């Protein structure tokens, strides 16, 4: 049996969480102030060199840090429609303000706003998302299912961040810790019963683990046009790969100098294309891209230059990656 002092401490922690997610009078001025402060902080993280390649810089690029203010607003609204409007306005103010604050400091100038369309789409989606998300305030089994995709995303992001921070440590450790902390907070705040907590945690954990396993075991296939080739390859041309455990390379189209690359594990190797007296050497890199493998190819004397690739299903990009 727990001592009265232990129960008091536990109740104090519970009251603090309840105050955070339901005890704040989320007025319109508070929403605007929260949006402006979030934008200013994010703009600082994106422009100050000290924060480059850290968890703080990610606040301007990825979504995991923006879930918290969204949940904070939703949980402190009395009605679903109020939560929808206030969450929508929060993103409508904060996201473009981030780009506006960067204009004087970015080499892109006003063209930095070309990155905003995706966030504008996300902003539009916050309205129906908050409308449905407000039901978590009922703190029943429905809360567990509504938060399941959110928690799955956070757990998977934490997994990627932990993998990234291993080398060099402690890069992205803040991202991993913050994502896990959010899952714990939301599970504690909106799922009061043990059954709800188990469902609300185990389902997202299973989903995140499944995605991580799929990304780890699934090889990547790509069609790549080799750079620096001005003539077509003859029928006698051949390809030799130094380490076929990293990647297998075969001709896909000799006329257009396209090769098919199959990468099963992360790593780097060199392959040679021999055509008569001509020999072309390329570096192929199979890298980890947010849990999924991607392929890049470059001449050996230009290893930092990624080749434009086209994956097997036909989409194009700077490198070819798994979906």
BADOGU-261965 format. One record per residue (C-alpha): x negated, z, y negated; residue in one letter. Coordinates in Angstrom, 3 decimals, always signed. Layout:
BEGIN
+----------+----------+----------+------+
:       c1 :       c3 :       c2 : rest :
+----------+----------+----------+------+
:        X :        Z :        Y :    A :
...
+----------+----------+----------+------+
END
This chain:
BEGIN
+----------+----------+----------+------+
:       c1 :       c3 :       c2 : rest :
+----------+----------+----------+------+
:   +0.000 :   +0.000 :   +0.000 :    X :
:   -1.333 :   -1.010 :   -3.400 :    X :
:   -2.091 :   +1.605 :   -6.013 :    X :
:   +0.085 :   +1.720 :   -9.163 :    X :
:   -2.932 :   +0.693 :  -11.298 :    X :
:   -3.452 :   -2.419 :   -9.138 :    X :
:   +0.215 :   -3.346 :   -9.457 :    X :
:   +0.044 :   -2.923 :  -13.232 :    X :
:   -2.982 :   -5.240 :  -13.445 :    X :
:   -1.223 :   -7.805 :  -11.253 :    X :
:   +1.911 :   -7.627 :  -13.377 :    X :
:   -0.187 :   -8.047 :  -16.533 :    X :
:   -1.717 :  -11.243 :  -15.142 :    X :
:   +1.728 :  -12.525 :  -14.139 :    X :
:   +3.135 :  -11.741 :  -17.574 :    X :
:   +0.221 :  -13.562 :  -19.215 :    X :
:   +0.875 :  -16.701 :  -17.153 :    X :
:   +4.617 :  -16.445 :  -17.796 :    X :
:   +3.915 :  -16.094 :  -21.505 :    X :
:   +1.721 :  -19.191 :  -21.441 :    X :
:   +4.250 :  -21.290 :  -19.532 :    X :
:   +7.563 :  -20.231 :  -20.968 :    X :
:   +7.007 :  -17.545 :  -23.568 :    X :
:   +5.798 :  -19.693 :  -26.486 :    X :
:   +8.192 :  -20.920 :  -29.135 :    X :
:   +7.078 :  -24.576 :  -29.043 :    X :
:   +8.210 :  -25.670 :  -32.492 :    X :
:   +7.574 :  -29.137 :  -33.928 :    X :
:   +4.780 :  -27.885 :  -36.224 :    X :
:   +3.017 :  -26.370 :  -33.200 :    X :
:   +3.306 :  -29.668 :  -31.315 :    X :
:   +1.766 :  -31.589 :  -34.229 :    X :
:   -1.005 :  -29.004 :  -34.722 :    X :
:   -1.793 :  -29.107 :  -30.979 :    X :
:   -1.921 :  -32.917 :  -31.116 :    X :
:   -4.252 :  -32.977 :  -34.137 :    X :
:   -6.584 :  -30.307 :  -32.727 :    X :
:   -6.728 :  -32.107 :  -29.364 :    X :
:   -7.556 :  -35.392 :  -31.108 :    X :
:  -10.277 :  -33.867 :  -33.299 :    X :
:  -11.919 :  -32.093 :  -30.356 :    X :
:  -11.830 :  -35.250 :  -28.237 :    X :
:  -13.239 :  -37.401 :  -31.055 :    X :
:  -16.118 :  -34.940 :  -31.426 :    X :
:  -16.825 :  -35.083 :  -27.685 :    X :
:  -16.860 :  -38.888 :  -27.813 :    X :
:  -19.096 :  -39.281 :  -30.869 :    X :
:  -21.655 :  -36.465 :  -30.606 :    X :
:  -24.550 :  -37.566 :  -28.328 :    X :
:  -24.883 :  -34.054 :  -26.881 :    X :
:  -21.640 :  -34.543 :  -24.917 :    X :
:  -22.573 :  -37.940 :  -23.471 :    X :
:  -22.055 :  -38.186 :  -19.686 :    X :
:  -20.431 :  -34.752 :  -19.504 :    X :
:  -16.987 :  -33.466 :  -18.596 :    X :
:  -16.180 :  -33.182 :  -22.305 :    X :
:  -16.717 :  -36.897 :  -22.885 :    X :
:  -14.198 :  -37.614 :  -20.114 :    X :
:  -11.397 :  -36.116 :  -22.227 :    X :
:  -11.255 :  -39.383 :  -24.150 :    X :
:  -11.251 :  -41.587 :  -21.078 :    X :
:   -9.485 :  -39.961 :  -18.139 :    X :
:   -6.200 :  -38.112 :  -17.825 :    X :
:   -6.915 :  -34.794 :  -16.102 :    X :
:   -7.498 :  -32.827 :  -19.311 :    X :
:   -4.308 :  -34.163 :  -20.915 :    X :
:   -2.098 :  -32.846 :  -18.160 :    X :
:   -2.562 :  -29.285 :  -19.399 :    X :
:   -1.124 :  -29.716 :  -22.936 :    X :
:   +1.691 :  -31.824 :  -21.481 :    X :
:   +2.651 :  -29.067 :  -19.010 :    X :
:   +2.227 :  -26.484 :  -21.770 :    X :
:   +4.723 :  -28.296 :  -24.013 :    X :
:   +7.189 :  -29.041 :  -21.214 :    X :
:   +7.213 :  -25.462 :  -19.930 :    X :
:   +7.958 :  -24.035 :  -23.386 :    X :
:  +10.948 :  -26.238 :  -24.201 :    X :
:  +14.524 :  -25.062 :  -23.745 :    X :
:  +15.965 :  -28.447 :  -22.762 :    X :
:  +14.756 :  -31.493 :  -20.877 :    X :
:  +15.392 :  -33.886 :  -23.770 :    X :
:  +13.437 :  -31.589 :  -26.096 :    X :
:  +10.505 :  -31.609 :  -23.674 :    X :
:  +10.630 :  -35.412 :  -23.452 :    X :
:  +10.586 :  -35.964 :  -27.236 :    X :
:   +7.920 :  -33.355 :  -27.969 :    X :
:   +5.586 :  -34.530 :  -25.183 :    X :
:   +6.036 :  -38.136 :  -26.304 :    X :
:   +5.250 :  -37.278 :  -29.936 :    X :
:   +2.236 :  -35.214 :  -28.894 :    X :
:   +0.660 :  -38.268 :  -27.237 :    X :
:   +1.912 :  -40.630 :  -29.950 :    X :
:   -0.003 :  -38.598 :  -32.555 :    X :
:   -3.094 :  -37.491 :  -30.632 :    X :
:   -4.201 :  -40.629 :  -28.823 :    X :
:   -4.366 :  -43.114 :  -31.747 :    X :
:   -5.837 :  -40.383 :  -33.944 :    X :
:   -8.759 :  -40.121 :  -31.515 :    X :
:   -9.622 :  -43.785 :  -32.096 :    X :
:   -9.046 :  -43.522 :  -35.835 :    X :
:  -11.503 :  -40.625 :  -36.118 :    X :
:  -14.136 :  -42.606 :  -34.206 :    X :
:  -13.978 :  -45.712 :  -36.432 :    X :
:  -16.645 :  -44.578 :  -38.976 :    X :
:  -19.054 :  -43.542 :  -36.198 :    X :
:  -18.589 :  -46.288 :  -33.598 :    X :
:  -20.441 :  -49.613 :  -33.549 :    X :
:  -17.102 :  -51.172 :  -32.556 :    X :
:  -15.446 :  -50.196 :  -35.836 :    X :
:  -11.724 :  -50.946 :  -35.902 :    X :
:  -11.992 :  -52.965 :  -32.693 :    X :
:  -12.207 :  -49.652 :  -30.862 :    X :
:   -8.402 :  -49.723 :  -30.908 :    X :
:   -8.542 :  -52.396 :  -28.191 :    X :
:   -8.772 :  -49.459 :  -25.768 :    X :
:   -5.463 :  -48.009 :  -26.981 :    X :
:   -2.882 :  -50.284 :  -25.215 :    X :
:   -3.326 :  -48.493 :  -21.872 :    X :
:   -2.856 :  -45.107 :  -23.516 :    X :
:   +0.170 :  -46.421 :  -25.399 :    X :
:   +1.696 :  -47.369 :  -22.044 :    X :
:   +0.908 :  -43.874 :  -20.761 :    X :
:   +2.480 :  -42.459 :  -23.927 :    X :
:   +5.703 :  -44.366 :  -23.222 :    X :
:   +5.729 :  -43.045 :  -19.663 :    X :
:   +5.426 :  -39.446 :  -20.869 :    X :
:   +9.044 :  -39.522 :  -22.093 :    X :
:  +10.708 :  -40.047 :  -18.676 :    X :
:   +7.889 :  -38.054 :  -17.075 :    X :
:   +8.590 :  -34.998 :  -19.241 :    X :
:  +12.329 :  -35.469 :  -18.777 :    X :
:  +11.887 :  -35.074 :  -15.031 :    X :
:   +8.970 :  -32.675 :  -15.317 :    X :
:  +11.029 :  -30.147 :  -17.261 :    X :
:  +12.723 :  -29.245 :  -13.959 :    X :
:   +9.578 :  -27.312 :  -12.999 :    X :
:  +10.827 :  -24.602 :  -15.361 :    X :
:  +13.540 :  -23.842 :  -12.771 :    X :
:  +10.708 :  -22.420 :  -10.626 :    X :
:  +12.214 :  -23.408 :   -7.275 :    X :
:  +11.254 :  -25.642 :   -4.357 :    X :
:  +11.825 :  -28.686 :   -6.584 :    X :
:   +8.929 :  -27.509 :   -8.751 :    X :
:   +6.600 :  -27.846 :   -5.783 :    X :
:   +7.617 :  -31.447 :   -5.118 :    X :
:   +7.548 :  -32.477 :   -8.793 :    X :
:   +4.062 :  -31.013 :   -9.253 :    X :
:   +2.801 :  -32.378 :   -5.906 :    X :
:   +1.519 :  -35.731 :   -7.284 :    X :
:   +0.027 :  -33.957 :  -10.310 :    X :
:   -1.811 :  -31.444 :   -8.159 :    X :
:   -2.904 :  -34.182 :   -5.732 :    X :
:   -4.427 :  -36.117 :   -8.630 :    X :
:   -6.174 :  -32.985 :   -9.910 :    X :
:   -7.576 :  -32.064 :   -6.489 :    X :
:   -8.838 :  -35.600 :   -5.888 :    X :
:  -10.427 :  -35.668 :   -9.356 :    X :
:  -12.065 :  -32.325 :   -8.588 :    X :
:  -13.440 :  -33.790 :   -5.348 :    X :
:  -14.917 :  -36.790 :   -7.191 :    X :
:  -16.353 :  -34.505 :   -9.885 :    X :
:  -18.002 :  -32.241 :   -7.293 :    X :
:  -19.568 :  -35.264 :   -5.586 :    X :
:  -20.815 :  -36.502 :   -8.948 :    X :
:  -22.241 :  -33.162 :  -10.071 :    X :
:  -24.409 :  -32.780 :   -6.980 :    X :
:  -27.006 :  -35.077 :   -8.578 :    X :
:  -27.745 :  -34.391 :  -11.326 :    X :
:  -26.320 :  -30.861 :  -11.322 :    X :
:  -24.229 :  -29.626 :  -13.093 :    X :
:  -22.730 :  -32.905 :  -14.392 :    X :
:  -18.888 :  -32.828 :  -14.318 :    X :
:  -18.782 :  -29.298 :  -12.911 :    X :
:  -16.470 :  -28.381 :  -15.818 :    X :
:  -14.097 :  -31.174 :  -14.792 :    X :
:  -14.005 :  -29.926 :  -11.212 :    X :
:  -13.449 :  -26.312 :  -12.243 :    X :
:  -10.765 :  -27.191 :  -14.806 :    X :
:   -8.842 :  -29.348 :  -12.316 :    X :
:   -8.852 :  -26.642 :   -9.648 :    X :
:   -7.884 :  -24.013 :  -12.241 :    X :
:   -4.896 :  -26.133 :  -13.289 :    X :
:   -3.683 :  -26.406 :   -9.692 :    X :
:   -3.940 :  -22.625 :   -9.291 :    X :
:   -2.163 :  -22.002 :  -12.603 :    X :
:   +0.717 :  -24.401 :  -11.923 :    X :
:   +1.171 :  -23.115 :   -8.379 :    X :
:   +1.267 :  -19.524 :   -9.623 :    X :
:   +3.452 :  -20.174 :  -12.661 :    X :
:   +6.125 :  -22.464 :  -11.241 :    X :
:   +6.269 :  -21.535 :   -7.542 :    X :
:   +7.078 :  -17.817 :   -7.258 :    X :
:   +7.774 :  -17.757 :   -3.502 :    X :
:   +5.136 :  -18.004 :   -0.793 :    X :
:   +6.891 :  -20.956 :   +0.858 :    X :
:   +6.924 :  -22.843 :   -2.427 :    X :
:   +3.253 :  -22.086 :   -3.022 :    X :
:   +2.291 :  -23.353 :   +0.438 :    X :
:   +4.244 :  -26.599 :   +0.000 :    X :
:   +3.030 :  -27.004 :   -3.570 :    X :
:   -0.606 :  -26.660 :   -2.528 :    X :
:   -0.872 :  -28.065 :   +1.000 :    X :
:   +0.946 :  -31.367 :   +0.313 :    X :
:   -1.294 :  -32.296 :   -2.666 :    X :
:   -4.353 :  -31.132 :   -0.725 :    X :
:   -3.420 :  -33.363 :   +2.220 :    X :
:   -2.797 :  -36.363 :   -0.059 :    X :
:   -6.082 :  -35.872 :   -1.944 :    X :
:   -7.986 :  -35.450 :   +1.342 :    X :
:   -6.408 :  -38.595 :   +2.791 :    X :
:   -7.373 :  -40.673 :   -0.265 :    X :
:  -10.913 :  -39.265 :   -0.159 :    X :
:  -11.294 :  -40.089 :   +3.554 :    X :
:   -9.931 :  -43.611 :   +3.083 :    X :
:  -12.374 :  -44.239 :   +0.246 :    X :
:  -15.268 :  -42.852 :   +2.301 :    X :
:  -14.686 :  -44.830 :   +5.503 :    X :
:  -13.326 :  -48.093 :   +4.086 :    X :
:  -15.979 :  -50.788 :   +3.658 :    X :
:  -15.936 :  -53.143 :   +0.682 :    X :
:  -15.790 :  -56.927 :   +0.911 :    X :
:  -16.600 :  -59.263 :   -1.960 :    X :
:  -17.098 :  -62.901 :   -2.872 :    X :
:  -19.914 :  -63.229 :   -5.395 :    X :
:  -21.237 :  -66.235 :   -7.306 :    X :
:  -25.013 :  -65.972 :   -7.400 :    X :
:  -26.507 :  -66.076 :  -10.906 :    X :
:  -29.382 :  -68.378 :  -11.836 :    X :
:  -28.429 :  -71.183 :   -9.422 :    X :
:  -28.173 :  -74.585 :  -11.102 :    X :
:  -28.051 :  -76.728 :   -7.946 :    X :
:  -25.947 :  -76.581 :   -4.796 :    X :
:  -27.427 :  -75.257 :   -1.575 :    X :
:  -28.109 :  -77.635 :   +1.276 :    X :
:  -26.707 :  -77.214 :   +4.767 :    X :
:  -30.116 :  -75.933 :   +5.921 :    X :
:  -30.172 :  -73.041 :   +3.426 :    X :
:  -30.317 :  -69.579 :   +4.973 :    X :
:  -29.903 :  -65.935 :   +3.937 :    X :
:  -32.073 :  -63.032 :   +5.062 :    X :
:  -31.139 :  -59.410 :   +4.328 :    X :
:  -33.757 :  -56.657 :   +4.403 :    X :
:  -31.361 :  -53.880 :   +5.441 :    X :
:  -28.134 :  -55.106 :   +7.053 :    X :
:  -26.942 :  -51.514 :   +7.523 :    X :
:  -26.250 :  -51.483 :   +3.768 :    X :
:  -24.761 :  -54.965 :   +3.410 :    X :
:  -24.205 :  -58.196 :   +5.293 :    X :
:  -24.489 :  -61.383 :   +3.228 :    X :
:  -23.279 :  -64.813 :   +4.323 :    X :
:  -22.551 :  -68.116 :   +2.631 :    X :
:  -18.953 :  -68.539 :   +1.505 :    X :
:  -19.400 :  -71.817 :   -0.370 :    X :
:  -22.783 :  -73.529 :   -0.582 :    X :
:  -21.631 :  -75.986 :   -3.277 :    X :
:  -20.652 :  -73.260 :   -5.779 :    X :
:  -23.409 :  -70.856 :   -4.647 :    X :
:  -20.951 :  -68.211 :   -3.528 :    X :
:  -21.721 :  -65.613 :   -0.904 :    X :
:  -19.584 :  -63.188 :   +1.053 :    X :
:  -20.839 :  -59.600 :   +1.007 :    X :
:  -19.683 :  -56.844 :   +3.344 :    X :
:  -20.824 :  -53.335 :   +2.400 :    X :
:  -20.228 :  -50.441 :   +4.784 :    X :
:  -22.258 :  -47.642 :   +3.224 :    X :
:  -23.650 :  -46.856 :   -0.215 :    X :
:  -27.195 :  -47.968 :   -0.852 :    X :
:  -29.339 :  -50.817 :   -2.114 :    X :
:  -31.113 :  -53.667 :   -0.376 :    X :
:  -32.615 :  -57.065 :   -1.136 :    X :
:  -31.560 :  -60.413 :   +0.299 :    X :
:  -33.303 :  -63.775 :   +0.091 :    X :
:  -31.694 :  -67.197 :   -0.122 :    X :
:  -34.075 :  -69.824 :   +1.237 :    X :
:  -33.447 :  -73.521 :   +0.692 :    X :
:  -36.430 :  -75.709 :   +1.518 :    X :
:  -39.330 :  -74.614 :   -0.684 :    X :
:  -37.029 :  -72.638 :   -2.998 :    X :
:  -36.562 :  -68.904 :   -2.466 :    X :
:  -34.116 :  -66.783 :   -4.502 :    X :
:  -34.249 :  -62.993 :   -4.267 :    X :
:  -31.345 :  -60.707 :   -5.178 :    X :
:  -30.633 :  -57.023 :   -5.137 :    X :
:  -27.255 :  -55.997 :   -3.772 :    X :
:  -26.039 :  -52.480 :   -4.548 :    X :
:  -23.158 :  -50.767 :   -2.776 :    X :
:  -22.232 :  -47.833 :   -4.984 :    X :
:  -19.629 :  -45.111 :   -5.110 :    X :
:  -16.979 :  -45.758 :   -7.760 :    X :
:  -14.604 :  -42.775 :   -8.046 :    X :
:  -14.538 :  -42.304 :   -4.291 :    X :
:  -14.361 :  -45.993 :   -3.408 :    X :
:  -17.188 :  -48.420 :   -2.793 :    X :
:  -18.106 :  -51.247 :   -5.172 :    X :
:  -20.626 :  -54.084 :   -5.005 :    X :
:  -22.944 :  -55.490 :   -7.660 :    X :
:  -25.542 :  -58.254 :   -7.368 :    X :
:  -28.465 :  -59.132 :   -9.624 :    X :
:  -31.737 :  -61.060 :   -9.398 :    X :
:  -34.552 :  -58.744 :   -8.352 :    X :
:  -36.243 :  -59.096 :  -11.747 :    X :
:  -32.959 :  -58.261 :  -13.529 :    X :
:  -31.691 :  -55.336 :  -11.478 :    X :
:  -29.774 :  -53.824 :  -14.352 :    X :
:  -27.693 :  -56.973 :  -14.864 :    X :
:  -24.474 :  -56.897 :  -12.850 :    X :
:  -23.061 :  -60.174 :  -11.595 :    X :
:  -19.441 :  -61.106 :  -12.062 :    X :
:  -17.798 :  -60.801 :   -8.667 :    X :
:  -14.500 :  -61.715 :   -7.110 :    X :
:  -13.177 :  -59.620 :   -4.291 :    X :
:  -11.531 :  -61.030 :   -1.227 :    X :
:   -7.988 :  -60.639 :   -2.486 :    X :
:   -8.785 :  -62.781 :   -5.521 :    X :
:   -9.122 :  -60.377 :   -8.460 :    X :
:  -12.195 :  -60.591 :  -10.680 :    X :
:  -14.356 :  -58.061 :  -12.466 :    X :
:  -17.876 :  -56.899 :  -13.277 :    X :
:  -18.221 :  -55.754 :   -9.694 :    X :
:  -16.051 :  -56.046 :   -6.635 :    X :
:  -14.452 :  -52.851 :   -5.422 :    X :
:  -11.891 :  -51.551 :   -2.955 :    X :
:   -8.352 :  -51.216 :   -4.305 :    X :
+----------+----------+----------+------+
END
